[in-house]
Amino acid sequence: MSLFLQLLFNGLTVGSFYALTALGYTMIYGIIRLINFAHGDLLMVGAFIGWTLLTTVAIQHIPIAAAIAVALLLSMAATGILGLVVDRFAYEPLLRGSRLSILITALGVSLALENGVQLGYGAGFKAYPHLLPSVYLPVGGASLGVTQIGIFALSLALMLGLYLFVHRTAIGTAMRALALDQDAARLMGIDVEGVIRLTFFIGSALAAAAGVMMGLYYSEISFTMGFLLGIRAFTAAVIGGIGNIPGAMVGGMVIGLLEAFTAGYFSSRWSDVAVFGALILMLMFRPRGIFGERVVERM
C-alpha cells in the first residue's frame, strides 16, 4: 500500500507538468486546428528563463518565496510574448495555407528554439538552485513532499483559473466561438486574430510555468527536455480529448500516473511503451478521447 501511495503522489506531481503543457496543445488545436510541435520547446525556454532569473545576483537578495514568484511570473510573461512572436511570424501567414506547410513550420520552430537555447546556454545541463524545502509528511507509509503539494496546488490553481477564464469571461466565450466557426465569429465582430494571439500567449505562459516548476522539482534542465515532454503532453491532450480543456487536465494526470506506476511496478524503461501504447489503444477504440471533442460539421 505504501508503494502504491508513493507512486500515486509522484504520478500526480509529474502529471501536473503534463496537464499544464497539454492545455496549450488543446487550446491551439481547438481554435486553429494546429498541432504546435514547438510547444514543448516553449516549456524548455521558460525553464531556462526561470533558471536565469533565479541565478542572478539581484533576485538572490529577496526572500525565497518572492524570488520563486518573480521568476515564475516573469518567465511566464516572457515565454508568452515569445509564443506571440512565433504565432505572428511563423504561423499566422500560413493559416490560410495547407495544413502540411504549417505543420512543417511547427517542426522548424521547434528545432530553431532548441538550437537557439543550445547556442546561448551551451549543451550541458543547468542546475536549478535548491530553493524548495526538503520536508516530507508521512502518509500511509509513504512520503508526501511539501514541494509536491505546492506544485500540485499551484498547477491546479492555474488550470482552474484557465477553465474559469474560458467559461466565465467574454474573451473566453470568443475563444469557444472560434473553436466552433471562425467565419461566423468574425461576422459577429470578434477579433479572430487577436483571440488567436491571446490563445498562444496563454498556452505558452502555462508551458513556462510547468518548465520552471520542473526545474525546481528535478533540479536540472537541458535544451533537449522539451521534445519528449511535449510529445507526452500531446499524448495527454489526445487521450483526454484534444480540443477539450478538462480533457487535457485529466489526460495529463493519466499520463503522469501511468508513467509512475509503470516505472514503480516494472521498470522506467517500459514507461514510454506504456504511455504510447495507451495512446495507440485510445486511437483504436476511442479516437475522440476520454471526454471527446465537440465537432461541428461545416457545410
N, C-alpha and C positions, 0 to 999 in steps of 0.2 A: 504493500500500500504506500509506503514511504517513497519508493521509486516512482510509482505512478504519480503521486502528488508533485514530486520534484520535476518530472518530465512535463507535467501539466503547467507548472509555473514557468519553466523555461520556454515551453512552446507558446504560451500566451505572450511572453515578452518578445520573442522573435516574431510572432505573428503580428504584433503591433507595428513593427517596421514594414512588414509586407503589406499590411492593410493600408497604412498611410500612403505607401507608394502606389498601391493598386488603385487608390482613389483618383490619382492623376490619369492613369490609363483609362479608367472607366468614364471619367468626365469628358476627356478629349474625344474618346471614341463615340460617346453618346451624342455629342454635338456635331462633329465633323467627320465621323466615321474614319478616323485616322488612328492607326496603331503607332504611337510615338515611341519607337525603339530607342530614342535618345533619352527617355525619361529616367531610366536607371542611372545614366551618367549625370543627369542633373542632381540626383541624390548624392553622387560622388563629389560633384563640385560643391554642393552645400556642406558636405562633411569637411572638405579642405578649407572652405571659408571659415567654418567654425573653429577648426584647428588653428588657423592663422590668428584669429581673434583671441583665442584662449591662451596662445603662447606669446602674445605681445606684452610688453612691459607695462603699458598703461592699464590694461584690464586686470593685471595680477595684483594691483593695489586696492581693489574693491572687494567686498565680501563675495564668497564663492557663489552663493545663490544668485546674486546680482550679475556676476561675471557670466554664469551659465545662461541667465535670461537674456543678457545683452548679446552674447554670441548666437544664441538661438534665434532671436528676433532679427538681428542684422543679417545672418546667413539666409534666413527665410526671405527677407526683403531683397537681398542681392540676387539670390537664385531665382526669385520670382521675376525680377527685371530681366535676368538672362533668358528665362523662359519667354518673356515678351519679345526679346530681340530675336530669338530663334523662330518664333512664330512669324514675326513681321518680315524677316528677310529670307527665311528658308521655306516656310510652309504656305504663308498667305498668297504669294504669287502663283502657287501651284494648286490652289484649292479648286479651281475650275478645270484643272487638267486631269490626266488619268491617275487612277489610284496607284498604279505601279511607279510613276515618277515621284510621287510624294513619299511612297514607301522607301524607295532607294535614297531619297534625300534624307529621310529619318536615319537610315543607317550611316550615311555620310556625316550627319551632325554628331552621331554617337562617336564615331571614330575621331572626328575633329576635337570633341571635348576631351576624350581620353588622351589623345596625343598632346593637346594643349596643356593639360594638367601635368603630364609627364615631363614636358619641356620646362614648365615653370617650377615644379617642385622636385623633379628627379624621379627615378624609377623605384626607389626604395620605399619601405613602409614608413609612415609617420606615426609616432607615438602620441596619443592624446594625454594631456596631463591628468593625473589621478585626482579628480576633484570630488567624486561621489563617495559617500561613506560606505565602508565595508561592514555593514551591520545586517545581521540575519536574524529572522524570527523563526523559532521552531513551530512548525505546523504539521501535526500528524506524523512526526518522524522525519519530515522534510525540512529544508531550509528555504525560507522565502526572504529574499533580499529586499531591503528598503529601497534600493535602487530599482529593482524590478517593479515594485509597487508604484514608485514615482513615474517610471517610464510608461507603464500601462495606464496609469491615471491620466497623464498628460496626453497620451495618444488617444485615449477615449474621449477626453475633453475636446481635442481638435476634431475628431471625427463627428462628435455630436454637434459641435459648432458648425461644421460644414453642412450637416444634414439640416439643421435649423435654418441656416442661411439659404439653402436651396429651396426649402419648402415653406419658409415663412416671410420671405422678402420679395420685393418687386423684381430685383435683379435675378433672384433665384427662379422666379416664375418665368422670366425671359429666357433663362438657360433651359428650362424644361420645354418652353415653346420651341426653341431652336432644335431641341432633340427630336421634336415631332415633325416640324416642317419649317425649314429656313425661309422659303419663299413667302409662306403665309405670315411668318413672324415679321419679315421685312415690310410686308403690306400693312401690318398693324402698327408700324412706326418703331419697331425695335431696332436698335443699332446692332446689327448682326456682327460686324467686325469687332466692335467694342466688347461685346459679350464674349466672343471667342478669345480675344486677348485676355480678358479678365479670367477666363477659364484656365488659360495657360499659366497665368500668374499664380492663381490659387494652387493648381496642381503642382507647379514647380516649388512653391513655398512649402507645401506639405512634404514633398520629397526631401527638401533640405532639412526640415525638422527631423525626419527619420534618419537622415545622414548624420546629423550632429549627435542624436541620441545613440546611434550605433557606435560612433566613435567613442563616446563616453562609456558605453557598456562594454565594448570589446577592447578598448584602449589602443587600437591601431587601425589605420586606414591605408588604402593604396589606390592608385589611379585605375586599377582594374576591378575594383569592388562593385562598380555599378552594373556591369554587364549581366553577370549571373543573377544578382539580386533583382535586377529589372526583369529578367526572364521569369523568375519565380513570382514576382509581383504581378506580372502579366498573366501567369497561370492562375494566380489567386483571383484576378478580375474575371477570367473566363469561367472558373469554377463557380464563383459567386453569381455570375450572370453579368457579362460585360455591358456597360451602359446603365447599371443599377448600383446606386451608391451604397445602400445597405448590403447588397450582394458582395461588393468589393471588401467591405469591412469583415463580413463573415468569411469570405474566401481567404482573406489574409490570415485570419485566425486558424482556419482549417489547415492551410499550408504550414503554418508555424507548428501546430500540434502534430501534424503528420510527420514533419521533419524531426521533431524532438523525439517522438515515440519510436520512430524507425531507428534513429541513432541510439536510443537508450536500450531497446529490446533486441536489436540486431547489431547493426554497425553503421557508423556515419557514412561508410562507402555506399550504402544502399539508400541513402536519403534522396538523392536525385532520381533513382529508379522509382521510389515510392511516389515522389511528387509528380514527376512527369507521367508515370503510369496512371495516377489518378486523373491527370488531365486527359489522357487518351480514353480512359473509361468514361469520363464525363462527356467527351465529344461523341462517343459512340452511343451512349444510352440517354443522355440528356444534354444535347448540344446547346441549349439555351441557358444552362447553368442552374444553380440551386434556386435562385429567385426568378430566373428567366428575364427576358427583356421585352418591354412593350414595343412591338413592331408595328409600324403604320404602313399600310400598303399605299403607295403613291400612284395615282392614275396618270 
